[in-house]
Amino acid sequence: MQVKWDAIAKVLSCKDLDQQAKEKAINVIIDPIFDFKLMGKLTLGKTNWSKLSESQSEKFIKLFIERLKDAYRDKISSYNNEKVEFQPAVKDNNSVLITMTVVSEDKKYTILYKLRRVDKSWKIYDMEIEGVSVIITYRSQFNDILSHDSVEEFLRQLEKKTVS
């Protein structure tokens, strides 16, 4: 994780790259370390996931990946050469937990990365930012929408990026 973070920090601090080039470079770094498909399934939960047809689930995963990447890039874009500390990885059942703390002059915040083994590598399946799980946050939002709207309407809202 330290190596990946260092690569991201280098991209963010590069003055020669415009925003679009930075986003593309960050995607190249994060794509192999996130299990986006599992994150999407966990976000919907078994009940809502089973409501989707095959084509709807493919569309959802595509839209969810875009949303998640946008959110992640948005969160890290405020990084301005603050000190970053990684604690040693901790094994938790079938997962590994890695805590990263970002320390600036006036604030300190913690990101907990939750990883699981996929084939021969470890991939992130959830993150907690200041103790708030990305998966649980999205699940709450998506459950609320799907409790009163159709799957098609839900997907339309995701396309518009107006899910709140």
Buried (B, 14 or more C-beta within 10 A) or exposed (E): BEEBBEBBBEBBEEEEBEEEEBBEBBEEBBEEBBBBBBBBBBBBBEEBBEEBEEEBBEBBBBBBBBBBBEBBBEBBEEBEEBEBEEEEBEEEEEBBBBBBBBEEEEEEEBBBBBBBEEEEEBBBBBBBBEEEBBBEBBBEEBBEBBEEEEBEEBBEBBEEEEBE
